[in-house]
């Protein structure tokens, strides 16, 4: 995966991993392969010299019938439990973008307001991760108002 190599070369301090939505398609879903790929990515990021803080993200919900055959039932019943389990196995924080957005189907997939809801869910975990690594983070800024 070229994107993974680019991320590793960046030598990040904090890494978010959100995999699974596209993997739910009938033609590609394989729970064992998904979990192994996720494990491999976590372990590769953990092996970086800077020892980045990793945050595992539970993907946003899939709403309605879509042309890409992405399946909410597989996301909910298979992907999310795998992410939760890997969070426990590797002792990593899991950030839930799924549950808080279940009531906002009108804002997805490609609505700027939906993106802002995602940002709202990510601000606290990212600030906490950066602060824990010794970075000064301005907490008096409203990220939504700053648009």
C-alpha positions in Angstrom: 0.0 0.0 0.0 1.7 3.2 -1.1 -0.4 5.3 1.3 1.0 3.3 4.3 4.5 3.8 3.1 3.9 7.5 2.8 2.5 7.6 6.3 5.4 5.7 7.7 7.9 8.0 5.9 6.2 11.0 7.5 7.2 9.7 10.9 4.0 10.8 12.6 3.4 11.5 16.3 -0.3 10.5 16.2 -1.9 8.1 13.7 -5.6 7.5 13.1 -6.6 4.3 11.4 -10.0 3.9 9.9 -10.4 0.8 7.7 -13.4 -1.3 6.9 -16.1 0.6 5.0 -15.1 -0.4 1.5 -14.1 -3.8 2.8 -17.8 -4.7 3.5 -18.5 -5.1 -0.3 -19.6 -8.6 -1.1 -16.9 -9.1 -3.6 -14.1 -8.3 -1.2 -15.3 -9.0 2.4 -13.1 -11.6 4.2 -13.1 -11.1 8.0 -9.9 -13.0 8.5 -8.0 -11.1 5.8 -9.4 -7.8 7.1 -8.3 -8.5 10.6 -4.9 -9.6 9.5 -4.4 -6.5 7.4 -5.5 -4.3 10.3 -3.1 -6.1 12.7 -0.3 -5.7 10.2 -0.9 -2.0 9.8 -1.1 -1.4 13.6 2.2 -3.4 14.1 3.9 -1.5 11.3 2.9 1.9 12.8 3.9 0.8 16.3 7.3 -0.3 15.0 8.2 3.3 13.8 11.1 4.9 15.6 8.9 7.7 16.9 6.5 5.3 18.5 3.4 7.2 17.4 0.2 7.2 19.4 -2.4 5.2 17.5 -6.1 5.8 17.5 -8.4 3.2 16.0 -11.5 4.7 14.5 -14.8 2.9 14.2 -16.1 4.0 10.8 -19.1 6.2 10.2 -22.4 4.3 9.4 -23.5 3.3 6.0 -26.9 4.8 5.2 -29.5 3.3 2.8 -28.9 1.3 -0.3 -25.8 2.5 -2.2 -24.5 1.9 -5.6 -21.2 0.6 -4.3 -22.7 -2.3 -2.3 -21.1 -1.1 0.9 -23.0 -3.0 3.7 -24.0 -1.5 7.1 -24.8 -4.9 8.5 -21.3 -6.2 7.9 -19.8 -3.0 9.2 -21.9 -3.2 12.4 -21.8 -6.9 13.0 -18.2 -7.8 11.8 -16.0 -4.7 11.3 -16.8 -2.9 14.5 -16.2 -5.9 16.8 -12.9 -6.6 15.1 -11.8 -3.0 15.7 -12.9 -3.1 19.3 -11.1 -6.4 19.9 -7.9 -5.0 18.3 -8.1 -2.0 20.5 -8.1 -4.3 23.5 -5.4 -6.6 22.2 -3.0 -3.7 21.4 -4.2 -1.5 24.3 -5.1 1.3 21.9 -7.8 3.9 22.1 -10.8 3.3 19.9 -12.8 6.4 18.8 -16.4 5.7 17.9 -17.5 7.6 14.8 -20.2 5.1 14.2 -22.7 5.4 17.1 -22.8 9.2 17.4 -23.5 9.6 13.7 -26.3 7.0 13.4 -28.9 9.7 13.6 -27.4 11.8 10.9 -28.0 9.8 7.7 -29.1 13.0 5.9 -25.6 14.3 6.2 -23.8 11.4 4.5 -22.0 10.4 2.5 -20.8 13.7 1.0 -22.1 16.6 3.1 -19.8 19.2 4.7 -22.0 19.2 7.8 -21.3 15.5 8.2 -17.6 16.1 7.9 -17.9 18.7 10.7 -19.6 16.1 12.9 -16.6 13.8 12.3 -14.3 16.6 13.3 -16.2 17.2 16.5 -15.8 13.5 17.5 -12.1 13.6 16.7 -11.0 16.8 18.4 -10.9 15.6 22.0 -9.0 12.3 21.3 -6.5 14.0 19.0 -5.9 16.9 21.5 -5.5 14.3 24.3 -3.0 12.3 22.2 -1.0 15.3 21.2 -1.0 16.7 24.8 0.1 13.3 26.1 3.1 13.5 23.8 4.1 16.9 25.1 2.7 19.1 22.4 1.0 22.4 23.4 -2.5 22.4 22.1 -4.7 25.4 22.1 -7.9 24.3 23.7 -9.7 27.6 23.7 -10.4 27.4 19.9 -13.7 26.1 18.6 -12.7 24.0 15.6 -16.2 24.3 14.1 -16.4 28.1 14.4 -13.0 28.4 12.8 -14.3 27.3 9.5 
